[in-house]
Amino acid sequence: MGGINPSRSELQLGKTLIRERDKWVIKHTAADYKTGQHYGDRAPMDIAPQYTEVLDEFVGTWRQHLRPVDDHQYLFMKANGKPPTADTIYQVRAAALTGAF
């Protein structure tokens, strides 16, 4: 998921991040991105199979312990349980890429 543009990576369970049979898929409709009116829905993007078990465990077990505010369905969240902003995701990715973690 490291190659996803931060402003587009606000993944929501059941909306843009969907579990299909034996895999997870990212699906963006035209409404999900700025130029969607010109280009339409994006092709679905399968998440690599080696991440399926990890995502299943995170979503099914660990995510609830982060206490999402208002039961939002964003995969990731800030420390206060609120949905992420594009800036939040960018900062986390930048820190991970530069070794600041």
C-alpha positions in Angstrom: 0.0 0.0 0.0 3.1 2.2 0.1 2.5 3.2 -3.5 -0.9 4.8 -2.9 -1.1 8.5 -3.1 -1.6 9.8 0.5 -4.6 12.0 -0.6 -6.2 8.9 -2.1 -5.4 6.4 0.7 -8.2 7.2 3.1 -9.4 3.7 2.8 -12.8 2.9 4.2 -13.9 -0.6 5.0 -16.7 -1.7 2.8 -16.4 1.3 0.5 -12.9 1.7 -0.9 -11.3 -1.3 0.8 -13.4 -4.4 0.2 -12.9 -8.0 1.2 -13.7 -10.3 -1.8 -13.5 -14.0 -1.4 -9.8 -14.7 -0.7 -8.4 -11.2 -1.1 -8.7 -7.5 -0.3 -9.4 -5.0 -3.1 -9.1 -1.2 -3.3 -11.9 0.3 -5.4 -12.3 4.0 -6.2 -15.3 5.3 -7.9 -15.3 8.6 -9.9 -16.6 10.4 -6.8 -13.6 9.4 -4.8 -11.1 11.5 -6.6 -10.7 15.0 -8.0 -10.6 14.2 -11.8 -13.1 11.4 -11.5 -15.7 13.3 -13.5 -13.4 13.1 -16.5 -12.0 9.6 -16.1 -14.7 7.6 -14.3 -14.1 4.8 -11.9 -10.6 3.4 -11.5 -9.8 -0.2 -12.1 -9.9 -2.3 -8.9 -6.5 -2.9 -7.4 -5.9 -6.2 -5.7 -3.8 -6.0 -2.6 -0.9 -8.5 -2.6 -1.9 -11.9 -1.2 0.8 -11.8 1.5 -1.1 -8.9 3.2 -4.5 -10.7 3.3 -3.9 -12.4 6.7 -2.4 -9.3 8.3 -5.3 -7.1 7.1 -7.8 -9.8 8.3 -6.3 -9.8 11.7 -6.0 -6.0 12.0 -9.6 -5.4 10.9 -11.1 -8.3 12.8 -9.1 -8.0 16.0 -6.8 -5.0 16.5 -8.6 -2.1 14.9 -11.4 -2.0 17.5 -8.8 -1.4 20.2 -7.9 1.9 18.6 -11.4 3.0 19.5 -12.6 4.7 16.3 -14.6 7.8 17.1 -18.3 7.6 15.9 -17.6 4.0 14.6 -16.1 5.4 11.4 -15.0 2.8 8.9 -11.6 4.3 7.9 -8.9 1.6 8.0 -6.4 4.0 9.6 -7.1 6.6 12.2 -5.3 9.2 14.3 -4.2 8.6 17.9 -7.4 10.2 19.1 -9.6 7.7 17.1 -10.7 10.2 14.5 -10.5 9.6 10.8 -7.2 10.5 9.1 -6.6 13.5 7.0 -4.5 13.4 3.9 -1.8 15.3 5.8 -1.8 12.7 8.6 -1.3 9.8 6.2 1.4 11.8 4.3 3.3 12.4 7.6 3.2 8.7 8.6 4.4 7.6 5.2 7.2 10.2 5.1 8.4 9.1 8.6 8.3 5.5 7.5 10.3 6.2 4.3 12.9 8.3 6.0 13.3 5.9 9.0 12.0 8.5 11.5 9.9 5.8 13.2 
